Amino acid sequence: MRVFRRGLQGSLPSPCVPPGASPPPGAPGGGGADRAAPPSRRTRPPLRRRDSRDAGARRDRAPPAKEDSFTIVMQTYNRTDVLLKLLNHYQAEQSANRMRNRLQAFSEIDTDAVLMLDDDTLVSAPDLSFAFSVWKLFPEQIVGDPEEAGGDRYSMVLVGAAFFHRRYLELFQQQPAQVHALVDETQNCDDIAMNFVVAMQLGAGPRAAGVFVKPVDLRNLERDAHSGYLGMWHRPEHLLQRSYCLNRLAHIYGSMPLRYSNLMLSQFGFPSYANHKARS
């Protein structure tokens, strides 16, 4: 998995790992994503990719020994199409392809802010900058597009296009084994489980797990893909699985920690939402 860094002043993602940074005095949430532009293409260091043998491992199997693993170092320059083809080829050798792989606490992540994106989601640079500025005001919550929100309120912000604090990746790894087993069993609901983790961390206060930031230009690129694989939401059992997960997670945690919110933020307001309110 590649860990990208994008500065607000930069125009291209850098495949190198971001340097460590402490939050500046008085800046809520900190995060170093807006400190510096990415390095020049001509001085860009080689891309490093580690063969993932799933360090989390199955409960009935110890993690693979170092002598049974290897590291791939690949140099790349301005040939993204070839790079993606190669990465797709080599990652096919992984021993486990789990839905919760993306929620690992990767050691390369040393900024407080983590932007998580689905592989078919394209968010404009102004939308990313605005969402990041909102996250710095709400660093303890997930900031992004709920996607599945209905009506004037929502209870979750999914992580397919969202910012959250990196400590939640560590907290996710510390959740009961039943939570991880549920995600593995359904190959679904890791985003719901993350909302439970955040809600449990926030406690009994009025805050919801997420803050809704409405993107102006968010595009789904699924139709542009030629792999033949469709998103999970196409599966007929998808919504049933998510309802099952909600009920199962509430049972595991012994309560329903998710709370509704009607806080919605956008760079240019909500004309359709305002019209809806005016008619009601």
Stockholm file with secondary structure:
# STOCKHOLM 1.0

chainA/1-280         MRVFRRGLQGSLPSPCVPPGASPPPGAPGGGGADRAAPPSRRTRPPLRRRDSRDAGARRDRAPPAKEDSFTIVMQTYNRTDVLLKLLNHYQAEQSANRMRNRLQAFSEIDTDAVLMLDDDTLVSAPDLSFAFSVWKLFPEQIVGDPEEAGGDRYSMVLVGAAFFHRRYLELFQQQPAQVHALVDETQNCDDIAMNFVVAMQLGAGPRAAGVFVKPVDLRNLERDAHSGYLGMWHRPEHLLQRSYCLNRLAHIYGSMPLRYSNLMLSQFGFPSYANHKARS
#=GR chainA/1-280 SS CCCCBCCTTCSSCBSSCCCCCCCCTTCTTCCSTTSCCCCCGGGCCCEEEECCCCTTCCTTSCCCCGGGCCEEEECCCSCHHHHHHHHHHHHTTCSCCCGGGGGSCCTTCCSSEEEEECTTEEECHHHHHHHHHHHTTSTTSEEECCSSCBTTBBSCCCTTEEEEETHHHHHHHTSCHHHHHHHHHHTCCHHHHHHHHHHHHHTTSSCCSEEEECCSSEEECGGGCCSCCCCGGGSTTHHHHHHHHHHHHHHHHTSCCCCCBCCEECSSCCHHHHHHHHHC
#=GC SS_cons         CCCCBCCTTCSSCBSSCCCCCCCCTTCTTCCSTTSCCCCCGGGCCCEEEECCCCTTCCTTSCCCCGGGCCEEEECCCSCHHHHHHHHHHHHTTCSCCCGGGGGSCCTTCCSSEEEEECTTEEECHHHHHHHHHHHTTSTTSEEECCSSCBTTBBSCCCTTEEEEETHHHHHHHTSCHHHHHHHHHHTCCHHHHHHHHHHHHHTTSSCCSEEEECCSSEEECGGGCCSCCCCGGGSTTHHHHHHHHHHHHHHHHTSCCCCCBCCEECSSCCHHHHHHHHHC
//
